Amino acid sequence: MALYLEEFLYRGRPDGQTPAYHVVLGDAGVDAFGNPSLSLSGPLTPAQAEALGFPLSAVADAINTGTMAALTQVQSELAAVMAERDALATQLAALQPT
């Protein structure tokens, strides 16, 4: 089982009040029957999250890492689609009468 960041909620506040956030941690595992299972913590305060090894810096790193991985994947998929488009355009141009 490995704890991971399931949810991060930032709560802004009006001027003069300190912003706040909460964290929900997930614990992925396998149940007694071999099926994937997921256990979620309730909303944790910043102090509770930090005590479990998820200080704000680790939360921000997890969000950034996940976002960059998703961006890299989408960029790769886009490059493949554009290459396919260019190849089809070349094939189409070859079929056009001159």
MODELLER restraints for C-alpha pairs under 7 A, 6 or more apart:
rsr = mdl.restraints
at = mdl.atoms
rsr.add(forms.Gaussian(group=physical.xy_distance, feature=features.Distance(at['CA:1:A'], at['CA:27:A']), mean=6.11, stdev=0.5))
rsr.add(forms.Gaussian(group=physical.xy_distance, feature=features.Distance(at['CA:1:A'], at['CA:28:A']), mean=5.57, stdev=0.5))
rsr.add(forms.Gaussian(group=physical.xy_distance, feature=features.Distance(at['CA:1:A'], at['CA:29:A']), mean=4.96, stdev=0.5))
rsr.add(forms.Gaussian(group=physical.xy_distance, feature=features.Distance(at['CA:2:A'], at['CA:27:A']), mean=5.56, stdev=0.5))
rsr.add(forms.Gaussian(group=physical.xy_distance, feature=features.Distance(at['CA:2:A'], at['CA:28:A']), mean=6.07, stdev=0.5))
rsr.add(forms.Gaussian(group=physical.xy_distance, feature=features.Distance(at['CA:3:A'], at['CA:25:A']), mean=6.35, stdev=0.5))
rsr.add(forms.Gaussian(group=physical.xy_distance, feature=features.Distance(at['CA:3:A'], at['CA:26:A']), mean=5.56, stdev=0.5))
rsr.add(forms.Gaussian(group=physical.xy_distance, feature=features.Distance(at['CA:3:A'], at['CA:27:A']), mean=4.60, stdev=0.5))
rsr.add(forms.Gaussian(group=physical.xy_distance, feature=features.Distance(at['CA:4:A'], at['CA:25:A']), mean=5.64, stdev=0.5))
rsr.add(forms.Gaussian(group=physical.xy_distance, feature=features.Distance(at['CA:4:A'], at['CA:26:A']), mean=5.30, stdev=0.5))
rsr.add(forms.Gaussian(group=physical.xy_distance, feature=features.Distance(at['CA:4:A'], at['CA:27:A']), mean=6.45, stdev=0.5))
rsr.add(forms.Gaussian(group=physical.xy_distance, feature=features.Distance(at['CA:5:A'], at['CA:24:A']), mean=6.53, stdev=0.5))
rsr.add(forms.Gaussian(group=physical.xy_distance, feature=features.Distance(at['CA:5:A'], at['CA:25:A']), mean=4.88, stdev=0.5))
rsr.add(forms.Gaussian(group=physical.xy_distance, feature=features.Distance(at['CA:5:A'], at['CA:26:A']), mean=6.19, stdev=0.5))
rsr.add(forms.Gaussian(group=physical.xy_distance, feature=features.Distance(at['CA:6:A'], at['CA:24:A']), mean=5.50, stdev=0.5))
rsr.add(forms.Gaussian(group=physical.xy_distance, feature=features.Distance(at['CA:6:A'], at['CA:25:A']), mean=5.04, stdev=0.5))
rsr.add(forms.Gaussian(group=physical.xy_distance, feature=features.Distance(at['CA:6:A'], at['CA:26:A']), mean=5.27, stdev=0.5))
rsr.add(forms.Gaussian(group=physical.xy_distance, feature=features.Distance(at['CA:7:A'], at['CA:23:A']), mean=5.67, stdev=0.5))
rsr.add(forms.Gaussian(group=physical.xy_distance, feature=features.Distance(at['CA:7:A'], at['CA:24:A']), mean=4.87, stdev=0.5))
rsr.add(forms.Gaussian(group=physical.xy_distance, feature=features.Distance(at['CA:7:A'], at['CA:25:A']), mean=6.77, stdev=0.5))
rsr.add(forms.Gaussian(group=physical.xy_distance, feature=features.Distance(at['CA:8:A'], at['CA:22:A']), mean=5.98, stdev=0.5))
rsr.add(forms.Gaussian(group=physical.xy_distance, feature=features.Distance(at['CA:8:A'], at['CA:23:A']), mean=4.72, stdev=0.5))
rsr.add(forms.Gaussian(group=physical.xy_distance, feature=features.Distance(at['CA:8:A'], at['CA:24:A']), mean=6.51, stdev=0.5))
rsr.add(forms.Gaussian(group=physical.xy_distance, feature=features.Distance(at['CA:9:A'], at['CA:21:A']), mean=5.39, stdev=0.5))
rsr.add(forms.Gaussian(group=physical.xy_distance, feature=features.Distance(at['CA:9:A'], at['CA:22:A']), mean=5.39, stdev=0.5))
rsr.add(forms.Gaussian(group=physical.xy_distance, feature=features.Distance(at['CA:9:A'], at['CA:23:A']), mean=6.52, stdev=0.5))
rsr.add(forms.Gaussian(group=physical.xy_distance, feature=features.Distance(at['CA:10:A'], at['CA:20:A']), mean=6.10, stdev=0.5))
rsr.add(forms.Gaussian(group=physical.xy_distance, feature=features.Distance(at['CA:10:A'], at['CA:21:A']), mean=4.30, stdev=0.5))
rsr.add(forms.Gaussian(group=physical.xy_distance, feature=features.Distance(at['CA:10:A'], at['CA:22:A']), mean=6.74, stdev=0.5))
rsr.add(forms.Gaussian(group=physical.xy_distance, feature=features.Distance(at['CA:11:A'], at['CA:19:A']), mean=5.86, stdev=0.5))
rsr.add(forms.Gaussian(group=physical.xy_distance, feature=features.Distance(at['CA:11:A'], at['CA:20:A']), mean=5.11, stdev=0.5))
rsr.add(forms.Gaussian(group=physical.xy_distance, feature=features.Distance(at['CA:11:A'], at['CA:21:A']), mean=5.41, stdev=0.5))
rsr.add(forms.Gaussian(group=physical.xy_distance, feature=features.Distance(at['CA:12:A'], at['CA:19:A']), mean=4.70, stdev=0.5))
rsr.add(forms.Gaussian(group=physical.xy_distance, feature=features.Distance(at['CA:12:A'], at['CA:20:A']), mean=6.50, stdev=0.5))
rsr.add(forms.Gaussian(group=physical.xy_distance, feature=features.Distance(at['CA:13:A'], at['CA:19:A']), mean=5.21, stdev=0.5))
rsr.add(forms.Gaussian(group=physical.xy_distance, feature=features.Distance(at['CA:21:A'], at['CA:46:A']), mean=6.74, stdev=0.5))
rsr.add(forms.Gaussian(group=physical.xy_distance, feature=features.Distance(at['CA:22:A'], at['CA:43:A']), mean=5.80, stdev=0.5))
rsr.add(forms.Gaussian(group=physical.xy_distance, feature=features.Distance(at['CA:22:A'], at['CA:44:A']), mean=5.39, stdev=0.5))
rsr.add(forms.Gaussian(group=physical.xy_distance, feature=features.Distance(at['CA:22:A'], at['CA:45:A']), mean=5.20, stdev=0.5))
rsr.add(forms.Gaussian(group=physical.xy_distance, feature=features.Distance(at['CA:22:A'], at['CA:46:A']), mean=6.20, stdev=0.5))
rsr.add(forms.Gaussian(group=physical.xy_distance, feature=features.Distance(at['CA:23:A'], at['CA:43:A']), mean=5.59, stdev=0.5))
rsr.add(forms.Gaussian(group=physical.xy_distance, feature=features.Distance(at['CA:23:A'], at['CA:44:A']), mean=5.09, stdev=0.5))
rsr.add(forms.Gaussian(group=physical.xy_distance, feature=features.Distance(at['CA:23:A'], at['CA:45:A']), mean=6.75, stdev=0.5))
rsr.add(forms.Gaussian(group=physical.xy_distance, feature=features.Distance(at['CA:23:A'], at['CA:49:A']), mean=6.50, stdev=0.5))
rsr.add(forms.Gaussian(group=physical.xy_distance, feature=features.Distance(at['CA:24:A'], at['CA:40:A']), mean=6.75, stdev=0.5))
rsr.add(forms.Gaussian(group=physical.xy_distance, feature=features.Distance(at['CA:24:A'], at['CA:41:A']), mean=5.57, stdev=0.5))
rsr.add(forms.Gaussian(group=physical.xy_distance, feature=features.Distance(at['CA:24:A'], at['CA:42:A']), mean=6.00, stdev=0.5))
rsr.add(forms.Gaussian(group=physical.xy_distance, feature=features.Distance(at['CA:24:A'], at['CA:43:A']), mean=5.04, stdev=0.5))
rsr.add(forms.Gaussian(group=physical.xy_distance, feature=features.Distance(at['CA:24:A'], at['CA:44:A']), mean=6.07, stdev=0.5))
rsr.add(forms.Gaussian(group=physical.xy_distance, feature=features.Distance(at['CA:25:A'], at['CA:40:A']), mean=5.77, stdev=0.5))
rsr.add(forms.Gaussian(group=physical.xy_distance, feature=features.Distance(at['CA:25:A'], at['CA:41:A']), mean=5.32, stdev=0.5))
rsr.add(forms.Gaussian(group=physical.xy_distance, feature=features.Distance(at['CA:26:A'], at['CA:38:A']), mean=6.62, stdev=0.5))
rsr.add(forms.Gaussian(group=physical.xy_distance, feature=features.Distance(at['CA:26:A'], at['CA:39:A']), mean=5.72, stdev=0.5))
rsr.add(forms.Gaussian(group=physical.xy_distance, feature=features.Distance(at['CA:26:A'], at['CA:40:A']), mean=4.53, stdev=0.5))
rsr.add(forms.Gaussian(group=physical.xy_distance, feature=features.Distance(at['CA:26:A'], at['CA:41:A']), mean=6.43, stdev=0.5))
rsr.add(forms.Gaussian(group=physical.xy_distance, feature=features.Distance(at['CA:27:A'], at['CA:38:A']), mean=5.71, stdev=0.5))
rsr.add(forms.Gaussian(group=physical.xy_distance, feature=features.Distance(at['CA:27:A'], at['CA:39:A']), mean=5.12, stdev=0.5))
rsr.add(forms.Gaussian(group=physical.xy_distance, feature=features.Distance(at['CA:27:A'], at['CA:40:A']), mean=6.30, stdev=0.5))
rsr.add(forms.Gaussian(group=physical.xy_distance, feature=features.Distance(at['CA:28:A'], at['CA:37:A']), mean=5.90, stdev=0.5))
rsr.add(forms.Gaussian(group=physical.xy_distance, feature=features.Distance(at['CA:28:A'], at['CA:38:A']), mean=4.70, stdev=0.5))
rsr.add(forms.Gaussian(group=physical.xy_distance, feature=features.Distance(at['CA:28:A'], at['CA:39:A']), mean=6.56, stdev=0.5))
rsr.add(forms.Gaussian(group=physical.xy_distance, feature=features.Distance(at['CA:29:A'], at['CA:36:A']), mean=5.85, stdev=0.5))
rsr.add(forms.Gaussian(group=physical.xy_distance, feature=features.Distance(at['CA:29:A'], at['CA:37:A']), mean=5.14, stdev=0.5))
rsr.add(forms.Gaussian(group=physical.xy_distance, feature=features.Distance(at['CA:29:A'], at['CA:38:A']), mean=6.24, stdev=0.5))
rsr.add(forms.Gaussian(group=physical.xy_distance, feature=features.Distance(at['CA:30:A'], at['CA:36:A']), mean=4.49, stdev=0.5))
rsr.add(forms.Gaussian(group=physical.xy_distance, feature=features.Distance(at['CA:30:A'], at['CA:37:A']), mean=5.14, stdev=0.5))
rsr.add(forms.Gaussian(group=physical.xy_distance, feature=features.Distance(at['CA:31:A'], at['CA:37:A']), mean=5.81, stdev=0.5))
rsr.add(forms.Gaussian(group=physical.xy_distance, feature=features.Distance(at['CA:49:A'], at['CA:55:A']), mean=6.13, stdev=0.5))
